[in-house]
């Protein structure tokens, strides 16, 4: 555990919204070629966690009106199926 610096605290509250928008656009583009019923494999890039990738994919699917069903697997990759909501 460590104490945050004033610069780190400032960056928490005043982060660049452009970075977040780029990340949203990136994950939206990743799901663009998929349709309901398709399966996919997502592998975290360096510095990303499986949980972060999973949450970002779920958010991107939600923006399309879909949900993702993740298949339990071993290793770093996340296998998912695109499903319709409702």
C-alpha positions as CSV (number, residue, x, y, z in Angstrom):
1,X,0.0,0.0,0.0
2,X,1.2,3.5,-0.7
3,X,0.0,7.1,-0.4
4,X,-1.0,8.7,-3.7
5,X,0.8,11.8,-4.9
6,X,-1.1,15.0,-5.7
7,X,-0.5,14.4,-9.4
8,X,-2.1,11.0,-9.2
9,X,-5.0,12.4,-7.3
10,X,-5.5,15.1,-9.9
11,X,-5.4,12.6,-12.7
12,X,-8.1,10.6,-11.1
13,X,-10.5,13.5,-11.1
14,X,-9.4,15.3,-14.2
15,X,-8.5,12.6,-16.6
16,X,-8.6,13.2,-20.3
17,X,-12.0,12.2,-21.6
18,X,-10.5,11.5,-25.1
19,X,-8.6,8.4,-23.8
20,X,-11.9,6.9,-22.6
21,X,-13.7,7.7,-25.8
22,X,-10.8,6.1,-27.8
23,X,-11.1,2.9,-25.7
24,X,-14.9,2.8,-26.2
25,X,-14.5,3.2,-30.0
26,X,-11.8,0.5,-30.0
27,X,-14.0,-2.1,-28.3
28,X,-17.0,-1.1,-30.4
29,X,-14.9,-1.7,-33.5
30,X,-13.8,-5.1,-32.2
31,X,-17.4,-6.3,-31.9
32,X,-18.5,-4.8,-35.3
33,X,-18.0,-7.9,-37.4
34,X,-20.0,-10.1,-35.0
35,X,-23.7,-11.1,-35.2
36,X,-25.9,-12.8,-32.7
37,X,-24.9,-16.4,-32.3
38,X,-21.2,-15.8,-33.3
39,X,-18.4,-17.0,-31.0
40,X,-15.2,-15.0,-30.4
41,X,-11.9,-15.1,-28.7
42,X,-10.5,-12.1,-27.0
43,X,-6.9,-12.0,-25.7
44,X,-5.8,-9.3,-23.4
45,X,-3.1,-7.0,-24.7
46,X,0.0,-6.3,-22.7
47,X,-1.0,-4.3,-19.6
48,X,-4.7,-5.4,-19.7
49,X,-6.3,-7.8,-17.3
50,X,-8.9,-10.4,-18.3
51,X,-11.4,-8.7,-16.1
52,X,-10.9,-5.3,-17.8
53,X,-11.3,-6.9,-21.2
54,X,-14.4,-8.7,-20.1
55,X,-16.1,-5.6,-18.7
56,X,-15.2,-3.6,-21.8
57,X,-16.6,-6.2,-24.1
58,X,-19.8,-6.5,-22.1
59,X,-20.2,-2.7,-22.3
60,X,-19.6,-2.7,-26.0
61,X,-22.1,-5.5,-26.5
62,X,-24.7,-3.6,-24.3
63,X,-24.4,-0.6,-26.6
64,X,-25.3,-2.9,-29.5
65,X,-28.3,-4.4,-27.6
66,X,-26.5,-7.7,-27.1
67,X,-25.2,-9.7,-24.2
68,X,-22.1,-11.9,-24.1
69,X,-22.0,-15.4,-22.6
70,X,-18.5,-16.2,-21.6
71,X,-17.3,-19.9,-21.8
72,X,-15.0,-21.0,-19.0
73,X,-11.5,-21.7,-20.4
74,X,-8.0,-22.0,-19.2
75,X,-5.3,-19.5,-20.2
76,X,-5.5,-15.8,-20.9
77,X,-8.1,-15.8,-23.7
78,X,-11.7,-15.1,-23.2
79,X,-14.2,-17.2,-25.3
80,X,-17.6,-15.7,-25.7
81,X,-20.9,-16.1,-27.6
82,X,-22.9,-13.1,-28.7
83,X,-26.6,-13.4,-27.6
84,X,-29.6,-11.2,-28.0
85,X,-31.0,-9.5,-24.9
86,X,-34.4,-10.3,-23.7
